[in-house]
Amino acid sequence: MTLQIKTIEEYNTAYQKSVENPEGFWAEQAETFTWQKKWDKVLEWDFKKPDVKWFVGGTLNITENCLDRHLTTRGDQVAIIWEPNEPSQDFKTYTYKELHAEVCKCANALKAQGIGKGDRVCFYMPMVAELAIGVLACARIGAIHSVVFAGFSAQALADRVKDAQAKMIICSDFNSRGKKHIPVKQVVDEAIAMGCDSVEKVLVYKNGRNEVTWNDNLDIWWHDTVDSQSADCPAEPMDSEDILFILYTSGSTGKPKGVVHTCGGYMVYTCFSFKNVFQYDDGDIYWCTADIGWITGHSYIVYGPLLAGATTMMFEGVPTYPNSGRFWDICDKHKVNQFYTAPTAIRALMAKGDEWVSRYQLDSIKVLGSVGEPINIEAWNWYNKVVGKEKAPIVDTWWQTETGGIMISPLANITPLKPCYATLPLPGIQACLVDTEGNEIEGNNVEGLLCIKFPWPSMIRTTYGDHERCRQVYFSAFENKYFTGDGARRDENGMYRIIGRVDDVINVSGHRMGTAEVENAINEHSNVVESAVVGYPHDIKGQGIYAYVITNYPVADQDAFRKEIKDTVSREIGPIAKPDKIQIVSGLPKTRSGKIMRRILRKIASGDTSNLGDISTLLNPDIVQEVKDGAI
Ligand code: 7RM
């Protein structure tokens, strides 16, 4: 059984041990899992390369730990509750036994289609239970899954499929989210037409009633191939450091990168962090509202909860359909004990009024979680009072796609809370703050750049196909430290508050976006010469996207032009990356070396032009007035 810390003294002891003897600490955790072969060495590391290996020489299969291991003790317990978009439609449940059988059937179907260990399989699938089943089926046979959020465009999907050289895409035919019906398979067809030559098969789960275009050479129905398979599939022996999955995420430059996580360490850490942060106890119903297309869904809908033998819920819909009480309706309906969502959803629901919440009992809720972006004090207070009735601790969990699991967070009912603070690092997480020169900032009541100075089991191993990029982005800024890209404050008690990104990454509704990525998309428009994208404070989304655009020739109809820009971005990346505000400018403030002065653009976008600092050294100081005057 995974260690479950119960008191702050136990936390302190565990933390201390994890720093003094990390190998001993994590070996003890790892012992609680099923290994086909035990590791020879707990840890080998070198942040310079970087080269990090946990549980070296060990062999395991994560699905044996998510499924088989539970069959004797909790085979008939519900593993997954699937709640549909339409409240009138029946929900579905899968017991551990049933889930095991479904995963094995799907795994056998993948094998029958020629998928084997090390092959990449892309998912472009809405939140149906078959997404979790498919992901686990890949893990069962050692295929590497790469889930692409089903809100991304065909172009974005094609980019990711090509980068991973995926042999198969698994998708659904259609998808309903709220009132929207999305032709998922059609997007996959478009992506394939963009030259995804590595794809040999497209496996399609039938989720809708309408017809789809069919290519007999490529397409296969899920029900035609999965349903008839045997429910017994041996678990592929995986080295601790074999790749479990790739997940693409945005950075400050260039194309999204494929973050690579490996089998052993990811397993140990996601289970440990899940159990301890949420204080999950047997019999609890746990619900994380994220999409499996993001890391939160990977680690805290699928792997962490199933490893811990929990009952985890998957929700197909959106918080506002059929009305703004939907989340709370689901909490009451399934007697949810731990509820984990994003500040953007909290703010959106808060804006709809308390009456949507007070209609419901919500008496089952024991723990509330927050993830994805800084939570502002208004949202924190509302979540605490109106949803939690001041009885449920809020765990503000800070972590990243690259960290694989929650890094800094209260442990529910154990760590003292402080609004808007992620509080303390989990055992095993050696967080520190550094200045721009890389000197560690000691003591309390300080602010700096957040780094981690010792490996933890679920950390990023590489960026797929480009190890140098991994080194450069995360390990080159400060010697012997992993740099998070976030700025943080440490208060008088050593508690951390995450301030936000210090690089050119913006966080829109908890979705990470590279400003360069959005600029590249905007520049695809034929009348755009150059653009600059910055974030600005947005009441609901946290940050909104503000685009400054220089055009080739004058724009007659500005509204039409703005719509074209938004359409271009939707096509290149997806609707989530559409700029909220677009300002046409004749130039951008630049340094003498030609760098865009984003600091100035950020200030103007946030409506704060009182003090733009020294602009006299700019290449084109005159442009600042024009940009200010035209601000939206
Ligand atoms: C899990 C996830 C990572 C970035 C990260 C931060 C921001 C995430 C919090 C947060 C303040 C939090 N992965 N972030 N959680 N900021 N408080 N509790 O979101 O890779 O998509 O994003 O999100 O800037 O670097 S992610």
Residues whose N, C-alpha, C, O or C-beta is under 5 A from the ligand:
A	BS01	7RM	S370 V371 G372 E373 P374 I375 D396 T397 W398 W399 Q400 T401 T484 D486 I498 G500 R501 G510 R512
